């Protein structure tokens, strides 16, 4: 089964099974943030094309800036805020597995061999997403989160995503989805 057919079938199935949950989460997210329940943001997609990602809103505006609501913390812990991205998958803007779609200024600025990553559709999950599942908590422990992300985390994600690019297959995607659900990757070379 080709990757796109896999994405269409399982995104449609996922939306059919979780539509009721997305509606409930949308209402609760709207109540907890006092804004609309959906969050829309421009991201960089395949071939550097920009698209609008859909998530459930987990943060609200305060006089001190944006803060994650308690309900947002709950949704993020279980990745429920990402359920609406099944629609992005269905539209062909994303895939189940691939590099996470980033805001402009990262993947669209890749150079050299790393530019091959732009050939991939961004994914709901991927090996770098699993490794950095607790990225927010990690960044909260360093003095300069932006600098640490740019100097350490992002280059490591590029390295991991390049390994995925050169070893990708539908079977590997299925394994990555299973590891995402289990919240753990094997310690050995998972691309073999």
Secondary structure, DSSP 8 states (H G I E B T S, - for coil): --HHHHHHHHHHHHHHHHHHHHHHHHHHHHHHHTS-SEEEEEEE-GGG-EEEEEEE--EEEETTEEEE-HHHHHHHHTTGGGTTHHHHHHTTSEEEESS----TTSGGG--GGGGGGGGS-EEEE-HHHHHTTTHHHHHTTSS-HHHHIIIIIHHHHHHHHHHHHHH--HHHHHHHHHHHHHT---SS-TT-
